[in-house]
Amino acid sequence: MRYFRAPSSKTQTVAALEVGNGVYEAPVTLDQSGAWYLHVRAASLGAVSTTRPLPASGWSRALHTEEDMDMNRFAPCAMLTLCLLAAGISQAMAHSADEHAGHDMPAKSATSESAQVKFADVALVDQTGKAVRLEQDLVSNKIVVMSFIYTSCTTVCPVVSSIMGKVQKQLGARVGTEVQLVSISIDPQRDDATRLNEYARSFQNGPGWSWLTGSTQSVAETLKGLGTFNGDLKSHAPLILVGDGNSRHWTRYYGFTDPAVLTREVEKLSGERNAHAKHTAIAMEQHP
């Protein structure tokens, strides 16, 4: 990638290094004030971006494999994620001084743990403005992959949403039938249905993915039941939950988890569900 300051024609080039799970990082030092621009090219992966402004406070965006991609918004099928940390004269390798100042990037390696969840019986709203109840309308009888984001997040949230988009692509038509994807905003005061709908178009490709918001109280109760409530956007860490809606035993995945890992968990849960259904059917035949 190369970056330069207008109106100067002098450019600087830096290599982006892979840090794991398809995430690339590159240090960018903005040592002068002015309008900076960024051009990224990853020819080996077929990923090309047009030149775009680079805010002096910092920038993070998902880069996708689409020719002449539109960098004004996120494309739906992520191939490469490039996390750029912009630094000022007195601030090297740091995030912006705005609300993301304490929003640390995750560890390079993803981890997971078993968890028990509860679903608060509260009203939420999806990206179309429809009122929904999480367990009753989305989770029950489905295998669920669930993430937690907010639309003004410019660090980990776009990466997590890109991972979810890859899961949707890998599972194909099963999403919307056997599988349900859910993304819950942790910033309900700003993320209304309209804003979520606009954000969702950048990552979602097809049905079966609900983006939820609601009142501050309803969202807080929902997050507490799922064991993900924090109350501080600045310390929000990447997290994806995977589980069977008919069970309270789920798995939490921390960090930038490989989409293939999530897909395998869905496959495992699907196999367990099918085996249980088969055993139940056999038992009913033997004991009508």
C-alpha positions as CSV (number, residue, x, y, z in Angstrom):
1,M,0.0,0.0,0.0
2,R,1.1,3.6,-0.5
3,Y,-0.1,6.8,1.0
4,F,0.6,10.4,0.2
5,R,-0.3,14.0,1.2
6,A,-2.0,16.4,-1.1
7,P,-0.9,18.6,-2.8
8,S,2.5,17.0,-2.5
9,S,3.3,14.3,-5.1
10,K,5.7,12.5,-2.8
11,T,4.4,9.1,-1.8
12,Q,5.4,6.6,0.9
13,T,5.1,2.9,0.6
14,V,4.6,0.3,3.4
15,A,4.0,-3.4,3.4
16,A,1.0,-4.8,5.3
17,L,1.9,-7.9,7.3
18,E,-0.5,-10.7,8.1
19,V,-1.1,-11.1,11.8
20,G,-3.4,-14.1,11.6
21,N,-6.9,-15.1,10.6
22,G,-6.8,-13.1,7.4
23,V,-6.0,-9.8,9.2
24,Y,-3.3,-7.5,8.0
25,E,-1.7,-4.6,9.8
26,A,0.4,-1.7,8.5
27,P,1.9,1.2,10.5
28,V,1.1,4.6,8.9
29,T,2.9,7.7,10.2
30,L,1.2,11.0,9.3
31,D,4.0,13.4,10.1
32,Q,2.5,16.5,8.6
33,S,-0.9,18.1,8.7
34,G,-3.0,18.1,5.5
35,A,-5.2,15.8,3.5
36,W,-3.7,12.3,3.3
37,Y,-4.8,9.7,0.8
38,L,-4.3,5.9,0.7
39,H,-4.1,3.4,-2.1
40,V,-4.0,-0.3,-1.4
41,R,-3.3,-3.1,-3.9
42,A,-3.0,-6.8,-3.2
43,A,-2.6,-8.2,-6.7
44,S,-1.8,-11.7,-5.5
45,L,-5.3,-11.9,-4.0
46,G,-7.0,-10.0,-6.8
47,A,-7.9,-7.2,-4.4
48,V,-7.7,-3.7,-5.6
49,S,-8.9,-0.5,-4.1
50,T,-9.3,3.0,-5.4
51,T,-7.5,5.9,-3.8
52,R,-9.4,7.4,-0.9
53,P,-8.9,10.0,1.9
54,L,-7.1,8.8,5.0
55,P,-8.3,10.6,8.2
56,A,-5.5,11.8,10.4
57,S,-7.2,10.3,13.4
58,G,-7.1,6.7,12.1
59,W,-8.8,4.4,9.8
60,S,-9.9,0.7,9.6
61,R,-11.7,-0.9,6.8
62,A,-12.4,-4.3,5.2
63,L,-10.9,-4.7,1.8
64,H,-12.6,-6.9,-0.7
65,T,-11.8,-8.8,-3.9
66,E,-13.9,-6.8,-6.4
67,E,-12.3,-5.0,-9.3
68,D,-12.6,-1.2,-9.1
69,M,-14.3,-1.6,-5.8
70,D,-16.3,1.2,-4.3
71,M,-14.4,2.4,-1.3
72,N,-17.2,4.6,-0.1
73,R,-18.8,1.6,1.6
74,F,-18.0,-2.0,2.6
75,A,-18.6,-4.6,-0.1
76,P,-20.4,-7.8,0.9
77,C,-17.8,-10.5,0.3
78,A,-14.6,-9.9,2.2
79,M,-11.4,-11.5,1.1
80,L,-8.8,-9.5,2.9
81,T,-9.1,-7.3,6.0
82,L,-6.5,-4.5,6.4
83,C,-6.4,-2.9,9.7
84,L,-4.5,0.4,9.5
85,L,-3.4,2.4,12.5
86,A,-2.7,6.0,11.7
87,A,-0.4,8.1,13.9
88,G,0.1,11.8,14.4
89,I,3.4,13.6,15.2
90,S,3.0,13.0,18.9
91,Q,1.2,9.7,18.7
92,A,2.7,6.7,17.1
93,M,0.8,3.4,16.4
94,A,-2.2,4.5,18.3
95,H,-6.0,4.6,17.6
96,S,-7.8,7.8,17.2
97,A,-8.5,10.2,20.1
98,D,-12.2,9.9,19.7
99,E,-14.5,7.3,21.2
100,H,-12.3,4.5,20.0
101,A,-9.3,5.6,22.0
102,G,-9.7,2.7,24.4
103,H,-11.1,0.3,21.9
104,D,-8.2,-2.1,21.7
105,M,-7.6,-4.4,18.9
106,P,-8.0,-8.1,19.8
107,A,-5.2,-10.6,20.3
108,K,-3.9,-12.2,17.2
109,S,-5.1,-15.7,18.1
110,A,-8.8,-16.4,18.6
111,T,-10.0,-18.4,21.6
112,S,-13.3,-20.0,22.6
113,E,-15.1,-21.2,25.7
114,S,-18.4,-23.0,26.5
115,A,-21.1,-20.7,27.9
116,Q,-24.6,-20.8,29.2
117,V,-27.0,-18.2,27.8
118,K,-30.4,-16.8,28.7
119,F,-32.7,-15.0,26.3
120,A,-34.4,-11.9,27.8
121,D,-38.1,-11.7,26.9
122,V,-37.9,-8.1,25.7
123,A,-38.9,-6.4,22.5
124,L,-36.2,-5.6,20.0
125,V,-36.3,-4.1,16.5
126,D,-34.6,-5.5,13.4
127,Q,-33.1,-3.6,10.5
128,T,-36.5,-3.4,8.7
129,G,-38.2,-1.8,11.7
130,K,-40.0,-5.0,12.6
131,A,-40.5,-5.7,16.3
132,V,-39.0,-9.1,17.3
133,R,-38.3,-11.2,20.3
134,L,-34.9,-12.8,20.1
135,E,-35.7,-16.3,21.3
136,Q,-39.3,-16.6,20.0
137,D,-38.8,-15.1,16.6
138,L,-35.2,-15.8,15.6
139,V,-33.4,-18.3,17.8
140,S,-35.9,-21.1,18.5
141,N,-35.4,-24.2,16.4
142,K,-32.4,-22.6,14.6
143,I,-28.7,-23.0,14.8
144,V,-27.5,-19.4,15.5
145,V,-24.4,-17.5,14.8
146,M,-24.5,-14.2,16.7
147,S,-22.2,-11.1,16.8
148,F,-22.1,-7.8,18.6
149,I,-21.3,-4.6,16.8
150,Y,-22.1,-0.9,16.5
151,T,-22.2,1.0,13.3
152,S,-19.8,3.9,14.3
153,C,-17.1,1.4,15.3
154,T,-14.2,1.6,12.9
155,T,-11.9,-0.9,14.4
156,V,-13.0,-4.5,15.2
157,C,-16.7,-4.3,14.2
158,P,-16.2,-4.2,10.4
159,V,-13.8,-7.2,10.8
160,V,-16.3,-9.2,12.8
161,S,-19.1,-8.3,10.3
162,S,-16.9,-9.4,7.5
163,I,-16.3,-12.7,9.2
164,M,-20.1,-13.1,9.6
165,G,-20.5,-12.4,5.9
166,K,-18.0,-15.2,5.1
167,V,-20.0,-17.6,7.3
168,Q,-23.2,-16.6,5.4
169,K,-21.4,-17.3,2.1
170,Q,-20.0,-20.6,3.2
171,L,-23.3,-21.9,4.6
172,G,-25.3,-20.7,1.5
173,A,-29.0,-21.4,1.4
174,R,-29.0,-23.0,4.9
175,V,-28.9,-19.4,6.3
176,G,-32.5,-18.4,6.6
177,T,-33.7,-22.0,6.9
178,E,-31.7,-24.1,9.3
179,V,-29.3,-21.4,10.4
180,Q,-30.0,-17.9,11.6
181,L,-27.4,-15.1,11.8
182,V,-27.9,-12.3,14.3
183,S,-26.0,-9.1,14.9
184,I,-26.9,-7.0,17.9
185,S,-26.0,-3.4,18.2
186,I,-24.4,-2.5,21.6
187,D,-25.1,1.2,20.9
188,P,-28.9,1.4,20.7
189,Q,-29.0,5.1,21.4
190,R,-27.5,5.8,18.0
191,D,-28.1,2.6,16.0
192,D,-31.7,2.8,14.9
193,A,-33.3,0.4,12.3
194,T,-32.4,2.8,9.4
195,R,-28.8,3.0,10.4
196,L,-28.5,-0.7,10.9
197,N,-30.1,-1.4,7.5
198,E,-27.6,0.8,5.8
199,Y,-24.7,-0.9,7.6
200,A,-26.1,-4.4,6.9
201,R,-26.1,-3.8,3.2
202,S,-22.3,-3.6,3.3
203,F,-22.0,-7.2,4.6
204,Q,-25.2,-9.2,4.1
205,N,-25.9,-11.1,1.0
206,G,-29.2,-12.8,1.2
207,P,-31.9,-13.6,3.8
208,G,-31.5,-15.1,7.3
209,W,-29.4,-12.4,8.9
210,S,-31.1,-10.1,11.4
211,W,-29.6,-6.9,12.7
212,L,-31.1,-5.9,16.0
213,T,-31.4,-2.8,18.2
214,G,-34.0,-1.5,20.6
215,S,-34.4,0.6,23.7
216,T,-31.3,0.9,25.9
217,Q,-32.9,-1.2,28.6
218,S,-34.0,-4.0,26.3
219,V,-30.6,-4.2,24.7
220,A,-28.9,-4.2,28.1
221,E,-31.1,-7.0,29.3
222,T,-30.5,-9.0,26.2
223,L,-26.7,-8.6,26.4
224,K,-26.7,-9.5,30.1
225,G,-28.6,-12.7,29.4
226,L,-26.1,-13.6,26.8
227,G,-23.2,-12.8,29.1
228,T,-21.9,-10.1,26.8
229,F,-22.9,-6.9,28.5
230,N,-20.1,-4.4,29.1
231,G,-21.5,-0.9,29.2
232,D,-18.4,0.6,27.8
233,L,-18.1,0.9,24.0
234,K,-14.4,1.7,24.3
235,S,-13.6,-1.7,25.8
236,H,-15.8,-3.7,23.4
237,A,-13.9,-6.8,22.3
238,P,-14.8,-9.0,19.2
239,L,-17.1,-11.8,20.2
240,I,-19.2,-14.3,18.3
241,L,-21.7,-16.8,19.8
242,V,-22.6,-20.0,18.2
243,G,-25.3,-22.4,19.5
244,D,-28.4,-24.4,19.0
245,G,-31.5,-22.4,19.8
246,N,-33.0,-25.4,21.5
247,S,-30.2,-25.5,24.0
248,R,-28.8,-23.1,26.6
249,H,-25.2,-24.4,26.1
250,W,-23.4,-22.3,23.5
251,T,-19.8,-21.5,22.6
252,R,-18.2,-18.0,22.8
253,Y,-15.5,-17.2,20.2
254,Y,-13.2,-14.3,21.1
255,G,-11.0,-12.4,18.7
256,F,-11.0,-12.7,14.9
257,T,-12.2,-16.3,14.5
258,D,-11.6,-18.0,11.2
259,P,-15.1,-18.3,9.5
260,A,-14.3,-21.9,8.8
261,V,-14.1,-22.6,12.5
262,L,-17.6,-21.1,13.0
263,T,-18.9,-23.0,10.0
264,R,-17.6,-26.3,11.4
265,E,-19.3,-25.6,14.7
266,V,-22.6,-25.1,12.9
267,E,-22.0,-28.4,11.0
268,K,-21.3,-30.1,14.3
269,L,-24.5,-28.8,15.9
270,S,-26.5,-29.7,12.8
271,G,-25.1,-33.3,13.0
272,E,-26.0,-33.6,16.7
273,R,-29.5,-32.3,16.0
274,N,-30.1,-34.7,13.1
275,A,-28.8,-37.6,15.2
276,H,-31.1,-36.7,18.1
277,A,-34.1,-36.4,15.7
278,K,-33.2,-39.8,14.3
279,H,-33.0,-41.5,17.7
280,T,-36.2,-39.9,18.7
281,A,-38.0,-41.2,15.6
282,I,-36.7,-44.7,16.2
283,A,-37.8,-44.6,19.8
284,M,-41.3,-43.5,18.8
285,E,-41.5,-46.3,16.3
286,Q,-40.5,-48.9,18.9
287,H,-42.8,-47.5,21.6
288,P,-45.8,-46.0,19.8
